[in-house]
């Protein structure tokens, strides 16, 4: 599944190029940032090419009264043309632009919005009065044109965000639109205002999410994965506090079924201790298929934060689940098990990982240790060091024995490297035993 930001940037690029999104679907692999850069450059070229035409239109603005021109414009000028000219005119005549927004029919303005010069959306959002913008935004949400609404939220000023909090009742529409906004910084600003604003909007929004569709929940997780940790933690505390056991379990199932586990796991790292304990106590973790699905969803994922989130929760589950968790780890394919030491090092998870493995039966520990014994010498040395430092080594005896069979010390690693002139990144067979 393509993430919302990448999907939005692809649609915006297709609009800029006047082609169907299917024509450029192959560009999705470029990712959100590259698509955004291409769209911005193409828009600049296209709008600059028509700059003289827009300037001529702009020179007419002070001459023709808006009360005469705007009714005519809405009757005879197609919305795409008005939208393309609006940016240049608005920047040249900010006061007139503010008056114009108030005179536009809401439906016509919403028709124009997709064609605005993206370089001027922020300036127009800043100079226009918030009330008409709110009416236009409500119309876009009514049409479910969330991709067009996203940039408006991305450029929203504190004054506009406050007006949106008061005047846009569609929680679901706001969440979908925010998930399409490009700027993480702007997204954090919007979320922070909705969290701490006078309207106390966030509890109602979280209820909407927890009772909403899987698509809405995935969009919300995408938003939370992009915002500042302290803001997300506060939002998460609210969500976990008001969610029922069934709703919270369903959120985890949704993340698994819709390939949103990395976003969910990143979200879990932000939770305060009380909320984290609530999540860890969910009965869903008694089903071995759930921790297995979480681990498998992160297979090959080399970002530390999601791994930290998964193990932070698993180590806080009921102690009676630990043997099952150890067995679940041992049942994964060899490559996933072999990658765990790397993830444990990057995400500072060694204590959590070894606590779980220590609860496993000897055969389970032997399987895990046997795979770790096949790691390159540097990684085996790291594994051995953490085993040596573990507070209750007797519980890990089978694991230690299996790893020790193939382990080397750090000093031996560097000695062999010097002896053979081994260079980092070049494979050699000196580790054969």
C-alpha positions as MATLAB code, in Angstrom:
seq = 'XXXXXXXXXXXXXXXXXXXXXXXXXXXXXXXXXXXXXXXXXXXXXXXXXXXXXXXXXXXXXXXXXXXXXXXXXXXXXXXXXXXXXXXXXXXXXXXXXXXXXXXXXXXXXXXXXXXXXXXXXXXXXXXXXXXXXXXXXXXXXXXXXXXXXXXXXXXXXXXXXXXXXXXXXXXXXXXXXXXXXXXXXXXXXXXXXXXXXXXXXXXXXXXXXXXXXXXXXXXXXXXXXXXXXXXXXXXXXXXXXXXXXXXXXXXXXXXXXXXXXXXXXXXXXXXXXXXXXXXXXXXXXXXXXXXXXXXXXXXXXXXXXXXXXXXXXXXXXXXXXXXXXXXXXXXXXXXXXXXXXXXXXXXXXXXXXXXXXXXXXXXXXXXXXXXXXXXXXXXXXXXXXXXXXXXXXXXXXXXXXXXXXXXXXXXXXXXXXXXXXXXXXXXXXXXXX';
ca = [
       0.000    0.000    0.000;
       1.384    3.416   -0.973;
       1.655    5.818    1.951;
      -0.791    8.777    1.840;
       1.856   11.452    1.317;
       3.379    9.693   -1.692;
      -0.082    9.093   -3.145;
      -0.999   12.761   -2.680;
       2.191   13.992   -4.321;
       1.568   11.689   -7.281;
      -1.971   13.069   -7.726;
      -0.747   16.662   -7.443;
       1.958   15.992  -10.025;
      -0.628   14.454  -12.371;
      -2.798   17.555  -11.987;
       0.140   19.809  -12.734;
       0.973   17.827  -15.875;
      -2.713   17.522  -16.903;
      -2.531   13.742  -17.154;
      -4.408   10.901  -15.501;
      -2.625    9.602  -12.374;
      -2.439    6.170  -13.999;
      -0.140    7.622  -16.665;
       2.543    8.359  -14.095;
       1.791    5.620  -11.544;
       5.235    4.131  -12.192;
       6.764    7.199  -10.527;
       5.416    6.181   -7.102;
       8.667    4.360   -6.472;
      10.435    7.745   -6.309;
       8.822    8.469   -2.951;
       7.083   11.527   -1.557;
      10.071   13.866   -1.404;
      11.193   13.332   -4.992;
       7.632   13.549   -6.320;
       7.125   16.759   -4.360;
      10.310   18.255   -5.793;
       9.308   17.308   -9.347;
       5.805   18.713   -8.881;
       7.125   21.983   -7.480;
       9.603   22.393  -10.339;
       7.058   21.553  -13.021;
       4.522   23.934  -11.484;
       7.135   26.688  -11.394;
       7.959   26.165  -15.070;
       4.315   26.107  -16.148;
       3.241   29.110  -14.093;
       6.341   31.109  -15.016;
       5.602   30.439  -18.683;
       2.253   32.198  -18.241;
       3.561   34.870  -15.895;
       3.056   37.715  -18.393;
      -0.565   36.719  -18.960;
      -1.158   36.650  -15.217;
       0.502   40.055  -14.861;
      -1.852   41.536  -17.448;
      -4.808   40.129  -15.552;
      -3.337   41.450  -12.322;
      -3.094   44.996  -13.758;
      -6.847   44.992  -14.353;
      -7.689   44.251  -10.729;
      -7.386   47.833   -9.403;
      -9.381   49.165  -12.377;
     -12.476   46.956  -12.401;
     -14.548   46.906   -9.188;
     -14.756   43.438   -7.673;
     -18.505   43.735   -7.336;
     -18.696   43.857  -11.140;
     -15.841   41.550  -12.127;
     -16.378   38.613   -9.763;
     -19.946   37.723  -10.827;
     -18.785   37.826  -14.463;
     -15.684   35.754  -13.749;
     -17.745   33.049  -12.059;
     -20.146   32.922  -15.006;
     -17.740   32.921  -17.948;
     -14.253   31.899  -16.730;
     -13.587   28.167  -16.164;
     -12.374   27.346  -12.631;
      -9.011   25.952  -13.847;
      -8.138   29.305  -15.429;
      -9.289   31.298  -12.423;
      -7.348   29.018  -10.103;
      -4.136   29.407  -12.074;
      -4.437   33.192  -12.198;
      -5.539   33.572   -8.582;
      -2.123   32.993   -7.070;
      -0.342   35.721   -9.007;
      -3.215   38.172   -8.587;
      -3.504   37.441   -4.886;
       0.180   38.015   -4.215;
       0.157   41.293   -6.186;
      -3.035   42.556   -4.545;
      -3.371   40.960   -1.102;
      -6.197   43.227    0.067;
      -8.174   42.592   -3.096;
      -7.529   38.866   -2.726;
      -8.984   38.917    0.765;
     -12.096   40.665   -0.549;
     -12.315   38.310   -3.530;
     -12.369   35.174   -1.401;
     -15.372   36.543    0.470;
     -17.186   37.277   -2.819;
     -16.604   33.889   -4.428;
     -19.289   31.256   -4.467;
     -18.050   28.451   -2.218;
     -18.576   25.779   -4.873;
     -16.745   27.799   -7.522;
     -13.858   28.478   -5.129;
     -13.574   24.766   -4.348;
     -13.481   24.069   -8.107;
     -10.604   26.551   -8.458;
      -8.550   25.279   -5.501;
      -6.836   22.312   -7.242;
      -5.354   24.663   -9.860;
      -3.697   27.212   -7.582;
       0.014   27.807   -7.999;
       1.452   25.726   -5.111;
       4.014   28.456   -4.454;
       1.256   30.909   -3.538;
      -1.084   28.712   -1.493;
       0.736   29.623    1.716;
       0.598   33.347    0.997;
      -3.097   33.219    0.122;
      -3.864   31.238    3.267;
      -2.009   33.891    5.251;
      -3.666   36.994    3.769;
      -7.215   35.753    3.238;
      -9.758   36.039    6.071;
     -10.145   32.640    7.756;
     -13.943   32.415    7.655;
     -14.316   32.147    3.848;
     -11.386   29.707    3.748;
     -13.183   27.566    6.333;
     -16.332   27.534    4.180;
     -14.280   26.486    1.144;
     -12.496   23.821    3.186;
     -15.839   22.461    4.377;
     -16.959   22.200    0.759;
     -13.781   20.326   -0.212;
     -14.309   17.916    2.666;
     -17.944   17.444    1.678;
     -16.651   16.432   -1.765;
     -13.991   14.261   -0.106;
     -11.337   16.129   -2.039;
      -8.816   15.504    0.709;
      -5.748   15.767   -1.494;
      -6.638   19.365   -2.395;
      -7.473   20.217    1.220;
      -4.157   18.812    2.480;
      -1.938   21.674    1.243;
      -4.293   24.236    2.791;
      -3.804   22.566    6.170;
      -0.094   22.322    5.455;
       0.134   26.108    5.047;
      -2.401   26.986    7.743;
      -1.485   29.869   10.044;
      -2.370   29.749   13.756;
      -5.310   32.042   13.029;
      -6.606   29.724   10.305;
      -6.060   26.596   12.427;
      -8.100   28.190   15.199;
     -10.879   28.966   12.715;
     -10.732   25.387   11.406;
     -11.015   24.046   14.945;
     -14.184   26.078   15.446;
     -15.719   25.900   11.994;
     -14.876   22.496   10.460;
     -16.901   19.768   12.204;
     -15.772   16.900    9.947;
     -13.190   15.065   12.083;
     -12.791   12.287    9.541;
     -12.254   14.729    6.679;
      -9.664   16.697    8.642;
      -7.731   13.525    9.437;
      -7.708   12.323    5.841;
      -6.669   15.780    4.609;
      -3.908   16.056    7.204;
      -2.554   12.650    6.164;
      -1.999   14.083    2.670;
      -0.197   17.239    3.854;
       3.469   17.241    2.848;
       5.142   19.210    5.642;
       5.745   17.276    8.870;
       6.436   20.535   10.683;
       3.113   22.042    9.598;
       1.337   18.814   10.484;
       2.788   18.945   13.985;
       1.646   22.554   14.320;
      -1.933   21.648   13.358;
      -1.967   18.648   15.689;
      -0.542   20.685   18.568;
      -3.248   23.329   18.203;
      -6.031   20.758   18.049;
      -4.513   19.114   21.121;
      -4.139   22.219   23.271;
      -6.692   24.544   21.634;
      -9.646   26.040   23.456;
     -12.039   23.733   21.623;
     -10.546   20.583   23.237;
     -11.074   18.855   19.901;
      -8.706   15.918   20.283;
     -10.766   13.532   22.477;
     -13.675   13.631   20.017;
     -11.303   13.116   17.085;
      -9.736   10.080   18.739;
     -13.175    8.600   19.390;
     -13.933    9.063   15.705;
     -10.714    7.243   14.819;
     -11.177    4.328   17.206;
     -14.740    3.783   15.996;
     -13.916    4.516   12.376;
     -12.951    2.519    9.330;
      -9.600    0.759    8.957;
      -8.677    3.356    6.302;
      -9.243    6.186    8.788;
      -7.146    4.429   11.409;
      -4.303    3.853    8.950;
      -4.404    7.542    7.948;
      -4.218    8.522   11.613;
      -1.240    6.249   12.272;
       0.481    7.783    9.249;
      -0.031   11.264   10.710;
       1.210   10.254   14.155;
       4.345    8.641   12.715;
       5.354   12.004   11.213;
       4.771   14.425   14.090;
       6.938   15.473   17.031;
       7.217   12.855   19.749;
       5.854   14.946   22.625;
       2.734   15.884   20.677;
       2.121   12.305   19.546;
       2.633   11.024   23.080;
      -0.042   13.391   24.393;
      -2.446   12.377   21.613;
      -1.695    8.714   22.286;
      -2.370    9.135   25.983;
      -5.832   10.480   25.120;
      -6.543    7.735   22.580;
      -5.471    4.888   24.864;
      -7.324    6.448   27.784;
     -10.690    6.664   26.007;
     -10.433    3.521   23.884;
     -12.171    0.345   24.931;
     -10.305   -2.957   24.982;
     -12.082   -4.033   21.806;
     -11.314   -0.765   20.011;
      -7.620   -0.876   20.920;
      -7.326   -4.515   19.866;
      -9.009   -3.660   16.575;
      -6.494   -0.854   16.016;
      -3.629   -3.353   16.282;
      -5.398   -5.775   13.940;
      -5.955   -2.952   11.455;
      -2.267   -2.057   11.509;
      -1.331   -5.687   10.839;
      -3.867   -6.208    8.059;
      -3.132   -2.900    6.299;
       0.667   -2.951    6.502;
       0.794   -0.096    8.989;
       2.784   -1.890   11.709;
       5.851    0.399   11.346;
       3.623    3.435   11.966;
       1.842    1.733   14.868;
       5.126    0.623   16.429;
       6.639    4.109   16.088;
       3.521    5.482   17.783;
       3.950    3.035   20.674;
       7.412    4.437   21.471;
       5.863    7.821   22.315;
       3.328    6.566   24.861;
       3.702    7.444   28.543;
       4.119    4.545   30.959;
       0.450    4.361   31.933;
      -0.761    4.148   28.336;
       1.975    1.668   27.455;
       0.882   -0.580   30.319;
      -2.695   -0.444   29.034;
      -1.593   -1.558   25.570;
       0.607   -4.345   26.941;
      -2.335   -5.659   28.978;
      -4.565   -6.110   25.925;
      -5.724   -9.733   25.579;
      -4.782   -9.750   21.909;
      -1.151  -10.434   22.860;
      -2.130  -13.830   24.254;
      -2.535  -14.969   20.651;
       0.899  -15.983   19.345;
      -0.153  -14.962   15.841;
      -0.180  -11.292   16.882;
       3.457  -10.890   18.061;
       4.472  -13.085   15.116;
       2.668  -10.757   12.707;
       4.280   -7.693   14.311;
       7.763   -9.183   13.936;
       7.132  -10.312   10.370;
       5.820   -6.875    9.423;
       9.162   -5.372   10.455;
      11.240   -8.025    8.690;
      13.818   -6.187    6.603;
      12.853   -2.844    8.170;
      16.065   -1.179    9.318;
      14.646    1.821   11.183;
      15.242    1.445   14.915;
      12.137    3.155   16.295;
       9.487    0.604   15.188;
      11.543   -2.284   16.556;
      11.826   -0.403   19.819;
       8.054    0.069   19.919;
       7.265   -3.612   19.371;
       9.693   -4.929   21.981;
       8.796   -2.204   24.478;
       5.232   -3.513   24.463;
       6.094   -7.230   24.315;
       8.355   -7.020   27.371;
       5.523   -5.395   29.325;
       2.988   -8.125   28.594;
       2.035  -10.596   31.312;
       4.966  -12.737   32.454;
       3.058  -15.906   31.589;
       3.252  -14.916   27.907;
       7.069  -14.840   27.887;
       7.632  -18.511   26.959;
       5.156  -18.095   24.112;
       6.968  -14.952   22.923;
      10.326  -16.752   22.995;
       8.821  -19.624   21.011;
       7.344  -17.132   18.536;
      10.760  -15.590   17.946;
      12.337  -19.023   17.443;
       9.669  -19.941   14.891;
      10.585  -17.078   12.567;
      12.790  -17.665    9.549;
      16.540  -17.660   10.001;
      17.170  -14.262    8.407;
      14.761  -12.482   10.759;
      16.330  -14.124   13.816;
      19.804  -13.308   12.506;
      18.816   -9.640   12.189;
      17.623   -9.282   15.780;
      21.078   -8.532   17.275;
      21.504   -5.644   14.841;
      18.062   -4.237   15.697;
      18.707   -4.755   19.405;
      21.905   -2.734   19.152;
      20.442    0.075   17.047;
      17.286    0.418   19.166;
      18.882   -0.357   22.557;
      16.773   -3.483   22.959;
      19.239   -6.024   24.272;
      17.773   -6.203   27.757;
      14.222   -6.567   26.413;
      15.226   -9.166   23.824;
      17.234  -11.298   26.232;
      14.502  -11.116   28.884;
      12.118  -12.733   26.413;
      14.582  -15.320   25.108;
      15.553  -16.257   28.678;
      11.985  -17.473   29.224;
      12.284  -19.962   26.381;
      12.920  -23.674   26.681;
      16.462  -24.963   26.013;
      15.572  -26.091   22.489;
      14.264  -22.612   21.675;
      17.380  -20.909   23.029;
      19.587  -23.369   21.175;
      17.871  -22.593   17.876;
      18.258  -18.843   18.333;
      21.839  -19.191   19.566;
      22.738  -21.480   16.682;
      21.652  -18.841   14.180;
      23.475  -16.072   16.038;
      26.598  -18.254   16.042;
      26.667  -18.002   12.237;
      26.824  -14.195   12.253;
      29.976  -12.391   11.084;
      32.658  -12.187   13.799;
      32.009   -8.527   14.639;
      28.355   -9.193   15.321;
      29.056  -12.402   17.205;
      31.405  -10.442   19.432;
      28.651   -7.911   20.140;
      26.206  -10.708   20.958;
      28.743  -12.327   23.276;
      29.380   -9.034   25.075;
      25.687   -8.535   25.805;
      25.340  -12.128   26.969;
      28.269  -11.589   29.327;
      26.619   -8.456   30.698;
      23.176  -10.023   31.188;
      22.190   -9.933   34.851;
      21.019  -13.574   35.101;
      23.252  -15.563   32.777;
      22.118  -18.904   34.191;
      18.711  -18.473   32.540;
      20.448  -18.102   29.166;
      22.798  -21.088   29.472;
      21.588  -22.919   26.316;
      21.742  -19.699   24.300;
      25.201  -18.858   25.615;
      26.497  -22.345   24.841;
      25.150  -22.220   21.289;
      26.584  -18.773   20.594;
      29.920  -19.528   22.269;
      30.481  -22.426   19.917;
      31.102  -19.934   17.147;
      32.026  -16.783   19.038;
      35.210  -14.784   18.959;
      36.354  -11.915   21.128;
      36.532   -8.356   19.883;
      40.317   -8.505   20.218;
      40.427  -11.601   17.997;
      38.305   -9.864   15.380;
      40.732   -6.980   15.088;
      43.763   -9.263   15.256;
      42.506  -11.346   12.326;
      41.575   -8.230   10.429;
      45.087   -6.852   10.777;
      46.664  -10.170    9.913;
      44.735  -10.635    6.703;
      44.493   -6.981    5.718;
      40.728   -7.280    5.695;
      38.960   -4.145    4.495;
      35.445   -3.263    5.580;
      32.826   -4.120    2.975;
      34.975   -6.800    1.251;
      33.983  -10.407    1.902;
      36.713  -12.854    2.908;
      36.664  -16.460    3.907;
      38.910  -16.096    6.952;
      36.057  -16.889    9.306;
      35.748  -20.483    8.195;
      36.221  -22.877   11.068;
];
